[in-house]
Amino acid sequence: MVLVRLLLFMALAAIGVALLLWLVTRDGRYLRFIGLTLKFTVIVLVAMLLWFAAERLLAPVLAPLV
């Protein structure tokens, strides 16, 4: 869960800086960067949470095999 929090913090910091830069310069590249960062963050978060869920569900099944 530390990785999830770290990812969220870093993504929010990057989005905040890009939003501030966009407000100052009105350059569309920053909005595109915000969109790509959001998309990448959501994809990685969903993958990590699915991994945690699979680990939680499969641990009792696979534990007797070890």
C-alpha positions, 0 to 999 in steps of 0.5 A: 500500500505504500507504493499506491500512496507514493504513486498517488502523491507523485502523480498529484504533484506532477499534475499540480505543477503542470496545472500551474504551468498551464495557468501561467503559459496557456500552453496546451502541452501541459493539458495533454501531459495532465491527461496522459499522467491521469491515464497512466496513473489509473492504469497502474493503480488498477493493475496494482489493486488487482494484483493485491486482490488476486494475492489475497484471494489465491493465498489460501488456495496456494498456501498448502502447496508450499 
